[in-house]
Amino acid sequence: MRVAEPDVHIFAAPTPKALDLTFEKRWRDLLKRMEKRFAGPVDLNALIFLIGVQELGQHAREFKKDEKVALMHIAICVLLRPFGYYKELGRDADGWPHFERVKDLPALDAKEQERLMKEAILTYFEEH
């Protein structure tokens, strides 16, 4: 008589769908925390801008349009630095950080780019 083997699926690695659900929950939780902190809706672009402001490290103030673009660039460089795409060169006389691209980003479609940035933002906020 043969004994049935236990169901080992309980210990199997998470499925891609389970990983996506976990990722989406982490993302929603972060958005809720930020919306509560800033008393209003927050999206991907707002988080990138906020990271840029934080990384600049200057007092809160009104930024000109070109400064806002530069802040977004700072944030993207900071977010992609752990993946090896950028390195910080230092700061200029006004305290603005400058970066150098170390390697090219892979060709990603819009959905893949968004996912990469969301992952990087989640990692950023988990580490800060």
Chimera marker file (.cmm) of the C-alpha trace (Angstrom):
<marker_set name="trace">
<marker id="1" x="0.000" y="0.000" z="0.000" r="1" g="1" b="0" radius="0.5"/>
<marker id="2" x="1.333" y="3.419" z="-0.981" r="1" g="1" b="0" radius="0.5"/>
<marker id="3" x="0.979" y="6.402" z="1.363" r="1" g="1" b="0" radius="0.5"/>
<marker id="4" x="-0.112" y="9.653" z="-0.235" r="1" g="1" b="0" radius="0.5"/>
<marker id="5" x="2.558" y="12.318" z="-0.181" r="1" g="1" b="0" radius="0.5"/>
<marker id="6" x="1.744" y="15.547" z="1.623" r="1" g="1" b="0" radius="0.5"/>
<marker id="7" x="0.711" y="18.545" z="-0.435" r="1" g="1" b="0" radius="0.5"/>
<marker id="8" x="3.995" y="20.422" z="-0.862" r="1" g="1" b="0" radius="0.5"/>
<marker id="9" x="2.381" y="23.373" z="-2.639" r="1" g="1" b="0" radius="0.5"/>
<marker id="10" x="2.042" y="25.094" z="0.707" r="1" g="1" b="0" radius="0.5"/>
<marker id="11" x="5.793" y="25.609" z="0.715" r="1" g="1" b="0" radius="0.5"/>
<marker id="12" x="6.158" y="26.470" z="-2.960" r="1" g="1" b="0" radius="0.5"/>
<marker id="13" x="7.573" y="29.817" z="-4.048" r="1" g="1" b="0" radius="0.5"/>
<marker id="14" x="5.006" y="32.588" z="-4.502" r="1" g="1" b="0" radius="0.5"/>
<marker id="15" x="3.425" y="32.752" z="-7.915" r="1" g="1" b="0" radius="0.5"/>
<marker id="16" x="3.910" y="35.834" z="-10.111" r="1" g="1" b="0" radius="0.5"/>
<marker id="17" x="0.283" y="36.749" z="-9.448" r="1" g="1" b="0" radius="0.5"/>
<marker id="18" x="0.846" y="36.552" z="-5.682" r="1" g="1" b="0" radius="0.5"/>
<marker id="19" x="3.935" y="38.738" z="-6.067" r="1" g="1" b="0" radius="0.5"/>
<marker id="20" x="1.919" y="41.267" z="-8.065" r="1" g="1" b="0" radius="0.5"/>
<marker id="21" x="-0.758" y="41.338" z="-5.362" r="1" g="1" b="0" radius="0.5"/>
<marker id="22" x="1.892" y="41.878" z="-2.693" r="1" g="1" b="0" radius="0.5"/>
<marker id="23" x="3.485" y="44.632" z="-4.777" r="1" g="1" b="0" radius="0.5"/>
<marker id="24" x="0.142" y="46.346" z="-5.376" r="1" g="1" b="0" radius="0.5"/>
<marker id="25" x="-0.676" y="46.215" z="-1.660" r="1" g="1" b="0" radius="0.5"/>
<marker id="26" x="2.702" y="47.754" z="-0.763" r="1" g="1" b="0" radius="0.5"/>
<marker id="27" x="2.120" y="50.493" z="-3.341" r="1" g="1" b="0" radius="0.5"/>
<marker id="28" x="-1.419" y="51.252" z="-2.135" r="1" g="1" b="0" radius="0.5"/>
<marker id="29" x="-0.229" y="51.328" z="1.482" r="1" g="1" b="0" radius="0.5"/>
<marker id="30" x="2.521" y="53.818" z="0.589" r="1" g="1" b="0" radius="0.5"/>
<marker id="31" x="0.066" y="56.037" z="-1.284" r="1" g="1" b="0" radius="0.5"/>
<marker id="32" x="-2.324" y="55.985" z="1.692" r="1" g="1" b="0" radius="0.5"/>
<marker id="33" x="0.475" y="56.957" z="4.094" r="1" g="1" b="0" radius="0.5"/>
<marker id="34" x="1.587" y="59.798" z="1.858" r="1" g="1" b="0" radius="0.5"/>
<marker id="35" x="-1.960" y="61.017" z="1.219" r="1" g="1" b="0" radius="0.5"/>
<marker id="36" x="-2.538" y="61.113" z="4.962" r="1" g="1" b="0" radius="0.5"/>
<marker id="37" x="0.763" y="62.920" z="5.552" r="1" g="1" b="0" radius="0.5"/>
<marker id="38" x="0.147" y="65.517" z="2.826" r="1" g="1" b="0" radius="0.5"/>
<marker id="39" x="-3.641" y="65.715" z="3.249" r="1" g="1" b="0" radius="0.5"/>
<marker id="40" x="-4.429" y="65.078" z="-0.381" r="1" g="1" b="0" radius="0.5"/>
<marker id="41" x="-4.057" y="62.772" z="-3.326" r="1" g="1" b="0" radius="0.5"/>
<marker id="42" x="-0.559" y="61.613" z="-4.223" r="1" g="1" b="0" radius="0.5"/>
<marker id="43" x="0.523" y="59.832" z="-7.391" r="1" g="1" b="0" radius="0.5"/>
<marker id="44" x="3.737" y="58.517" z="-8.913" r="1" g="1" b="0" radius="0.5"/>
<marker id="45" x="4.846" y="61.910" z="-10.229" r="1" g="1" b="0" radius="0.5"/>
<marker id="46" x="4.104" y="63.636" z="-6.918" r="1" g="1" b="0" radius="0.5"/>
<marker id="47" x="6.233" y="61.077" z="-5.081" r="1" g="1" b="0" radius="0.5"/>
<marker id="48" x="9.089" y="61.545" z="-7.531" r="1" g="1" b="0" radius="0.5"/>
<marker id="49" x="8.890" y="65.314" z="-7.012" r="1" g="1" b="0" radius="0.5"/>
<marker id="50" x="8.809" y="64.921" z="-3.210" r="1" g="1" b="0" radius="0.5"/>
<marker id="51" x="11.870" y="62.667" z="-3.314" r="1" g="1" b="0" radius="0.5"/>
<marker id="52" x="13.665" y="65.290" z="-5.401" r="1" g="1" b="0" radius="0.5"/>
<marker id="53" x="12.830" y="67.995" z="-2.866" r="1" g="1" b="0" radius="0.5"/>
<marker id="54" x="13.974" y="65.775" z="-0.010" r="1" g="1" b="0" radius="0.5"/>
<marker id="55" x="17.224" y="64.879" z="-1.761" r="1" g="1" b="0" radius="0.5"/>
<marker id="56" x="17.934" y="68.526" z="-2.544" r="1" g="1" b="0" radius="0.5"/>
<marker id="57" x="17.836" y="69.128" z="1.192" r="1" g="1" b="0" radius="0.5"/>
<marker id="58" x="16.960" y="72.808" z="1.058" r="1" g="1" b="0" radius="0.5"/>
<marker id="59" x="14.134" y="74.530" z="2.884" r="1" g="1" b="0" radius="0.5"/>
<marker id="60" x="10.618" y="74.255" z="1.490" r="1" g="1" b="0" radius="0.5"/>
<marker id="61" x="9.884" y="77.004" z="-0.998" r="1" g="1" b="0" radius="0.5"/>
<marker id="62" x="8.254" y="77.691" z="-4.329" r="1" g="1" b="0" radius="0.5"/>
<marker id="63" x="10.239" y="76.222" z="-7.207" r="1" g="1" b="0" radius="0.5"/>
<marker id="64" x="10.388" y="77.597" z="-10.740" r="1" g="1" b="0" radius="0.5"/>
<marker id="65" x="9.340" y="75.336" z="-13.588" r="1" g="1" b="0" radius="0.5"/>
<marker id="66" x="12.931" y="74.484" z="-14.585" r="1" g="1" b="0" radius="0.5"/>
<marker id="67" x="13.749" y="73.726" z="-10.943" r="1" g="1" b="0" radius="0.5"/>
<marker id="68" x="10.783" y="71.358" z="-10.741" r="1" g="1" b="0" radius="0.5"/>
<marker id="69" x="12.102" y="69.494" z="-13.782" r="1" g="1" b="0" radius="0.5"/>
<marker id="70" x="15.554" y="69.354" z="-12.171" r="1" g="1" b="0" radius="0.5"/>
<marker id="71" x="14.032" y="68.013" z="-8.936" r="1" g="1" b="0" radius="0.5"/>
<marker id="72" x="12.308" y="65.228" z="-10.859" r="1" g="1" b="0" radius="0.5"/>
<marker id="73" x="15.636" y="64.416" z="-12.519" r="1" g="1" b="0" radius="0.5"/>
<marker id="74" x="17.390" y="64.325" z="-9.135" r="1" g="1" b="0" radius="0.5"/>
<marker id="75" x="14.779" y="61.929" z="-7.801" r="1" g="1" b="0" radius="0.5"/>
<marker id="76" x="15.005" y="59.623" z="-10.815" r="1" g="1" b="0" radius="0.5"/>
<marker id="77" x="18.796" y="59.503" z="-10.504" r="1" g="1" b="0" radius="0.5"/>
<marker id="78" x="18.561" y="58.771" z="-6.771" r="1" g="1" b="0" radius="0.5"/>
<marker id="79" x="15.915" y="56.109" z="-7.328" r="1" g="1" b="0" radius="0.5"/>
<marker id="80" x="17.879" y="54.362" z="-10.085" r="1" g="1" b="0" radius="0.5"/>
<marker id="81" x="21.269" y="54.648" z="-8.373" r="1" g="1" b="0" radius="0.5"/>
<marker id="82" x="20.824" y="51.381" z="-6.386" r="1" g="1" b="0" radius="0.5"/>
<marker id="83" x="20.236" y="49.575" z="-9.707" r="1" g="1" b="0" radius="0.5"/>
<marker id="84" x="23.616" y="50.812" z="-10.943" r="1" g="1" b="0" radius="0.5"/>
<marker id="85" x="22.326" y="53.266" z="-13.559" r="1" g="1" b="0" radius="0.5"/>
<marker id="86" x="23.571" y="56.493" z="-11.956" r="1" g="1" b="0" radius="0.5"/>
<marker id="87" x="26.254" y="57.677" z="-9.579" r="1" g="1" b="0" radius="0.5"/>
<marker id="88" x="26.357" y="60.983" z="-7.733" r="1" g="1" b="0" radius="0.5"/>
<marker id="89" x="29.182" y="63.301" z="-8.763" r="1" g="1" b="0" radius="0.5"/>
<marker id="90" x="28.694" y="65.812" z="-5.978" r="1" g="1" b="0" radius="0.5"/>
<marker id="91" x="26.923" y="69.110" z="-5.439" r="1" g="1" b="0" radius="0.5"/>
<marker id="92" x="27.351" y="72.443" z="-7.131" r="1" g="1" b="0" radius="0.5"/>
<marker id="93" x="27.876" y="75.795" z="-5.367" r="1" g="1" b="0" radius="0.5"/>
<marker id="94" x="24.091" y="76.130" z="-4.871" r="1" g="1" b="0" radius="0.5"/>
<marker id="95" x="23.838" y="72.699" z="-3.246" r="1" g="1" b="0" radius="0.5"/>
<marker id="96" x="22.171" y="70.921" z="-6.156" r="1" g="1" b="0" radius="0.5"/>
<marker id="97" x="23.351" y="67.322" z="-6.635" r="1" g="1" b="0" radius="0.5"/>
<marker id="98" x="24.683" y="66.210" z="-10.009" r="1" g="1" b="0" radius="0.5"/>
<marker id="99" x="24.735" y="62.691" z="-11.382" r="1" g="1" b="0" radius="0.5"/>
<marker id="100" x="26.366" y="60.726" z="-14.147" r="1" g="1" b="0" radius="0.5"/>
<marker id="101" x="24.687" y="57.877" z="-15.971" r="1" g="1" b="0" radius="0.5"/>
<marker id="102" x="26.833" y="54.793" z="-15.504" r="1" g="1" b="0" radius="0.5"/>
<marker id="103" x="24.943" y="52.486" z="-17.840" r="1" g="1" b="0" radius="0.5"/>
<marker id="104" x="22.025" y="52.731" z="-20.200" r="1" g="1" b="0" radius="0.5"/>
<marker id="105" x="18.574" y="51.802" z="-19.048" r="1" g="1" b="0" radius="0.5"/>
<marker id="106" x="17.087" y="48.756" z="-20.743" r="1" g="1" b="0" radius="0.5"/>
<marker id="107" x="14.412" y="49.288" z="-23.368" r="1" g="1" b="0" radius="0.5"/>
<marker id="108" x="11.187" y="49.226" z="-21.356" r="1" g="1" b="0" radius="0.5"/>
<marker id="109" x="7.646" y="49.948" z="-22.378" r="1" g="1" b="0" radius="0.5"/>
<marker id="110" x="5.605" y="52.472" z="-20.396" r="1" g="1" b="0" radius="0.5"/>
<marker id="111" x="4.129" y="49.845" z="-18.067" r="1" g="1" b="0" radius="0.5"/>
<marker id="112" x="7.560" y="48.366" z="-17.317" r="1" g="1" b="0" radius="0.5"/>
<marker id="113" x="9.006" y="51.857" z="-16.680" r="1" g="1" b="0" radius="0.5"/>
<marker id="114" x="6.186" y="52.605" z="-14.257" r="1" g="1" b="0" radius="0.5"/>
<marker id="115" x="6.736" y="49.310" z="-12.445" r="1" g="1" b="0" radius="0.5"/>
<marker id="116" x="10.490" y="49.976" z="-12.151" r="1" g="1" b="0" radius="0.5"/>
<marker id="117" x="9.880" y="53.436" z="-10.713" r="1" g="1" b="0" radius="0.5"/>
<marker id="118" x="7.261" y="52.164" z="-8.265" r="1" g="1" b="0" radius="0.5"/>
<marker id="119" x="9.642" y="49.430" z="-7.067" r="1" g="1" b="0" radius="0.5"/>
<marker id="120" x="12.405" y="51.994" z="-6.673" r="1" g="1" b="0" radius="0.5"/>
<marker id="121" x="10.107" y="54.356" z="-4.735" r="1" g="1" b="0" radius="0.5"/>
<marker id="122" x="8.970" y="51.565" z="-2.436" r="1" g="1" b="0" radius="0.5"/>
<marker id="123" x="12.593" y="50.650" z="-1.753" r="1" g="1" b="0" radius="0.5"/>
<marker id="124" x="13.471" y="54.312" z="-1.182" r="1" g="1" b="0" radius="0.5"/>
<marker id="125" x="10.769" y="54.802" z="1.435" r="1" g="1" b="0" radius="0.5"/>
<marker id="126" x="11.550" y="51.483" z="3.118" r="1" g="1" b="0" radius="0.5"/>
<marker id="127" x="15.182" y="52.586" z="3.522" r="1" g="1" b="0" radius="0.5"/>
<marker id="128" x="14.532" y="56.208" z="4.595" r="1" g="1" b="0" radius="0.5"/>
<link id1="1" id2="2" r="1" g="1" b="0" radius="0.2"/>
<link id1="2" id2="3" r="1" g="1" b="0" radius="0.2"/>
<link id1="3" id2="4" r="1" g="1" b="0" radius="0.2"/>
<link id1="4" id2="5" r="1" g="1" b="0" radius="0.2"/>
<link id1="5" id2="6" r="1" g="1" b="0" radius="0.2"/>
<link id1="6" id2="7" r="1" g="1" b="0" radius="0.2"/>
<link id1="7" id2="8" r="1" g="1" b="0" radius="0.2"/>
<link id1="8" id2="9" r="1" g="1" b="0" radius="0.2"/>
<link id1="9" id2="10" r="1" g="1" b="0" radius="0.2"/>
<link id1="10" id2="11" r="1" g="1" b="0" radius="0.2"/>
<link id1="11" id2="12" r="1" g="1" b="0" radius="0.2"/>
<link id1="12" id2="13" r="1" g="1" b="0" radius="0.2"/>
<link id1="13" id2="14" r="1" g="1" b="0" radius="0.2"/>
<link id1="14" id2="15" r="1" g="1" b="0" radius="0.2"/>
<link id1="15" id2="16" r="1" g="1" b="0" radius="0.2"/>
<link id1="16" id2="17" r="1" g="1" b="0" radius="0.2"/>
<link id1="17" id2="18" r="1" g="1" b="0" radius="0.2"/>
<link id1="18" id2="19" r="1" g="1" b="0" radius="0.2"/>
<link id1="19" id2="20" r="1" g="1" b="0" radius="0.2"/>
<link id1="20" id2="21" r="1" g="1" b="0" radius="0.2"/>
<link id1="21" id2="22" r="1" g="1" b="0" radius="0.2"/>
<link id1="22" id2="23" r="1" g="1" b="0" radius="0.2"/>
<link id1="23" id2="24" r="1" g="1" b="0" radius="0.2"/>
<link id1="24" id2="25" r="1" g="1" b="0" radius="0.2"/>
<link id1="25" id2="26" r="1" g="1" b="0" radius="0.2"/>
<link id1="26" id2="27" r="1" g="1" b="0" radius="0.2"/>
<link id1="27" id2="28" r="1" g="1" b="0" radius="0.2"/>
<link id1="28" id2="29" r="1" g="1" b="0" radius="0.2"/>
<link id1="29" id2="30" r="1" g="1" b="0" radius="0.2"/>
<link id1="30" id2="31" r="1" g="1" b="0" radius="0.2"/>
<link id1="31" id2="32" r="1" g="1" b="0" radius="0.2"/>
<link id1="32" id2="33" r="1" g="1" b="0" radius="0.2"/>
<link id1="33" id2="34" r="1" g="1" b="0" radius="0.2"/>
<link id1="34" id2="35" r="1" g="1" b="0" radius="0.2"/>
<link id1="35" id2="36" r="1" g="1" b="0" radius="0.2"/>
<link id1="36" id2="37" r="1" g="1" b="0" radius="0.2"/>
<link id1="37" id2="38" r="1" g="1" b="0" radius="0.2"/>
<link id1="38" id2="39" r="1" g="1" b="0" radius="0.2"/>
<link id1="39" id2="40" r="1" g="1" b="0" radius="0.2"/>
<link id1="40" id2="41" r="1" g="1" b="0" radius="0.2"/>
<link id1="41" id2="42" r="1" g="1" b="0" radius="0.2"/>
<link id1="42" id2="43" r="1" g="1" b="0" radius="0.2"/>
<link id1="43" id2="44" r="1" g="1" b="0" radius="0.2"/>
<link id1="44" id2="45" r="1" g="1" b="0" radius="0.2"/>
<link id1="45" id2="46" r="1" g="1" b="0" radius="0.2"/>
<link id1="46" id2="47" r="1" g="1" b="0" radius="0.2"/>
<link id1="47" id2="48" r="1" g="1" b="0" radius="0.2"/>
<link id1="48" id2="49" r="1" g="1" b="0" radius="0.2"/>
<link id1="49" id2="50" r="1" g="1" b="0" radius="0.2"/>
<link id1="50" id2="51" r="1" g="1" b="0" radius="0.2"/>
<link id1="51" id2="52" r="1" g="1" b="0" radius="0.2"/>
<link id1="52" id2="53" r="1" g="1" b="0" radius="0.2"/>
<link id1="53" id2="54" r="1" g="1" b="0" radius="0.2"/>
<link id1="54" id2="55" r="1" g="1" b="0" radius="0.2"/>
<link id1="55" id2="56" r="1" g="1" b="0" radius="0.2"/>
<link id1="56" id2="57" r="1" g="1" b="0" radius="0.2"/>
<link id1="57" id2="58" r="1" g="1" b="0" radius="0.2"/>
<link id1="58" id2="59" r="1" g="1" b="0" radius="0.2"/>
<link id1="59" id2="60" r="1" g="1" b="0" radius="0.2"/>
<link id1="60" id2="61" r="1" g="1" b="0" radius="0.2"/>
<link id1="61" id2="62" r="1" g="1" b="0" radius="0.2"/>
<link id1="62" id2="63" r="1" g="1" b="0" radius="0.2"/>
<link id1="63" id2="64" r="1" g="1" b="0" radius="0.2"/>
<link id1="64" id2="65" r="1" g="1" b="0" radius="0.2"/>
<link id1="65" id2="66" r="1" g="1" b="0" radius="0.2"/>
<link id1="66" id2="67" r="1" g="1" b="0" radius="0.2"/>
<link id1="67" id2="68" r="1" g="1" b="0" radius="0.2"/>
<link id1="68" id2="69" r="1" g="1" b="0" radius="0.2"/>
<link id1="69" id2="70" r="1" g="1" b="0" radius="0.2"/>
<link id1="70" id2="71" r="1" g="1" b="0" radius="0.2"/>
<link id1="71" id2="72" r="1" g="1" b="0" radius="0.2"/>
<link id1="72" id2="73" r="1" g="1" b="0" radius="0.2"/>
<link id1="73" id2="74" r="1" g="1" b="0" radius="0.2"/>
<link id1="74" id2="75" r="1" g="1" b="0" radius="0.2"/>
<link id1="75" id2="76" r="1" g="1" b="0" radius="0.2"/>
<link id1="76" id2="77" r="1" g="1" b="0" radius="0.2"/>
<link id1="77" id2="78" r="1" g="1" b="0" radius="0.2"/>
<link id1="78" id2="79" r="1" g="1" b="0" radius="0.2"/>
<link id1="79" id2="80" r="1" g="1" b="0" radius="0.2"/>
<link id1="80" id2="81" r="1" g="1" b="0" radius="0.2"/>
<link id1="81" id2="82" r="1" g="1" b="0" radius="0.2"/>
<link id1="82" id2="83" r="1" g="1" b="0" radius="0.2"/>
<link id1="83" id2="84" r="1" g="1" b="0" radius="0.2"/>
<link id1="84" id2="85" r="1" g="1" b="0" radius="0.2"/>
<link id1="85" id2="86" r="1" g="1" b="0" radius="0.2"/>
<link id1="86" id2="87" r="1" g="1" b="0" radius="0.2"/>
<link id1="87" id2="88" r="1" g="1" b="0" radius="0.2"/>
<link id1="88" id2="89" r="1" g="1" b="0" radius="0.2"/>
<link id1="89" id2="90" r="1" g="1" b="0" radius="0.2"/>
<link id1="90" id2="91" r="1" g="1" b="0" radius="0.2"/>
<link id1="91" id2="92" r="1" g="1" b="0" radius="0.2"/>
<link id1="92" id2="93" r="1" g="1" b="0" radius="0.2"/>
<link id1="93" id2="94" r="1" g="1" b="0" radius="0.2"/>
<link id1="94" id2="95" r="1" g="1" b="0" radius="0.2"/>
<link id1="95" id2="96" r="1" g="1" b="0" radius="0.2"/>
<link id1="96" id2="97" r="1" g="1" b="0" radius="0.2"/>
<link id1="97" id2="98" r="1" g="1" b="0" radius="0.2"/>
<link id1="98" id2="99" r="1" g="1" b="0" radius="0.2"/>
<link id1="99" id2="100" r="1" g="1" b="0" radius="0.2"/>
<link id1="100" id2="101" r="1" g="1" b="0" radius="0.2"/>
<link id1="101" id2="102" r="1" g="1" b="0" radius="0.2"/>
<link id1="102" id2="103" r="1" g="1" b="0" radius="0.2"/>
<link id1="103" id2="104" r="1" g="1" b="0" radius="0.2"/>
<link id1="104" id2="105" r="1" g="1" b="0" radius="0.2"/>
<link id1="105" id2="106" r="1" g="1" b="0" radius="0.2"/>
<link id1="106" id2="107" r="1" g="1" b="0" radius="0.2"/>
<link id1="107" id2="108" r="1" g="1" b="0" radius="0.2"/>
<link id1="108" id2="109" r="1" g="1" b="0" radius="0.2"/>
<link id1="109" id2="110" r="1" g="1" b="0" radius="0.2"/>
<link id1="110" id2="111" r="1" g="1" b="0" radius="0.2"/>
<link id1="111" id2="112" r="1" g="1" b="0" radius="0.2"/>
<link id1="112" id2="113" r="1" g="1" b="0" radius="0.2"/>
<link id1="113" id2="114" r="1" g="1" b="0" radius="0.2"/>
<link id1="114" id2="115" r="1" g="1" b="0" radius="0.2"/>
<link id1="115" id2="116" r="1" g="1" b="0" radius="0.2"/>
<link id1="116" id2="117" r="1" g="1" b="0" radius="0.2"/>
<link id1="117" id2="118" r="1" g="1" b="0" radius="0.2"/>
<link id1="118" id2="119" r="1" g="1" b="0" radius="0.2"/>
<link id1="119" id2="120" r="1" g="1" b="0" radius="0.2"/>
<link id1="120" id2="121" r="1" g="1" b="0" radius="0.2"/>
<link id1="121" id2="122" r="1" g="1" b="0" radius="0.2"/>
<link id1="122" id2="123" r="1" g="1" b="0" radius="0.2"/>
<link id1="123" id2="124" r="1" g="1" b="0" radius="0.2"/>
<link id1="124" id2="125" r="1" g="1" b="0" radius="0.2"/>
<link id1="125" id2="126" r="1" g="1" b="0" radius="0.2"/>
<link id1="126" id2="127" r="1" g="1" b="0" radius="0.2"/>
<link id1="127" id2="128" r="1" g="1" b="0" radius="0.2"/>
</marker_set>
